Amino acid sequence: MSTTHALAYDLTGSGPLVVLIHGVTENRASWDPFMPELTSRYHVLRVDLRGHGESLAPGSFNPIRMAEDLRAIVALVEDPAAPAIVVGHAFGALVATAYGAAFSAAAIINIDMALALGTARDLLYTAAAGLRGDNFDETIRQLAEQNYGETPLHEQERLEALRKVKQDVVLATWGPMLGASNPLALVQLVEAMIGVPATTPYVTIFGRHPGPGYEAWLEDVIPHAVTEDWGRIGHYPHLVHPQRFINVIDRLALR
């Protein structure tokens, strides 16, 4: 484990660089099941986002700022002639998208995160009071149970064991989706994140479809984006179909 810019990370394997970014309440160990195969042919960088895992929690939890954190680390290890494939799950996919909009990347893979953040706001609406109050831990547990879907039981247990939840971090990270009464706040955040160039492939893998009209909306903001609907299998489609997920990385690495 190494630390720079207050972020903890690890770097293993050899080959093209693949960056893995976890979601809120998790940490880089959430990617453990994929490491043996990925590190056999990729140089894999895993980072603990601000306030998660072994990373400190200074400053803003805005995904754009977190993408800048990530860039500072990627720049240490990336071959400028061979930019990284950047993979993000949930909130980590927002960071990955912001990274792809601001910096060179070989490809961006978004796992189950709608960029139209009103969708996330709607999902979190009924949980907002619990997240802000004394029932925070129970609310997080209920949200996790709702998200698992077809995720194998042993993976659910593994995620529960590694999850370390900090209320202030969750509230700061999810802040724009928890309530901002002004919907323009979400619009402005989305507009600041999108802009992934046409030269950077952008693939979204959904295990929970974000609703009617999303593909058309996404086509407007990232015209070259590809959406893969893996069925109603929950928030962790990569853990339900791990080889299928690795195949997506391989396909993008070979392009």
Secondary structure, DSSP 8 states (H G I E B T S, - for coil): -EEETTEEEEEEE-SSEEEEE--TT--GGGGGGGHHHHTTTSEEEEE--TTSTT----S---HHHHHHHHHHHHHHH-BTTB--EEEEETHHHHHHHHHHHHS--SEEEEES--SSTHHHHHHHHTTHHHHHSTTHHHHHHHHHHHHHTT--HHHHHHHHHH----HHHHHHHSGGGTT-S-THHHHHHHHHH----TTS-EEEEESS---TTHHHHHHHHSTT-EEEE--S--S-HHHHSHHHHHHHHHHHHT-
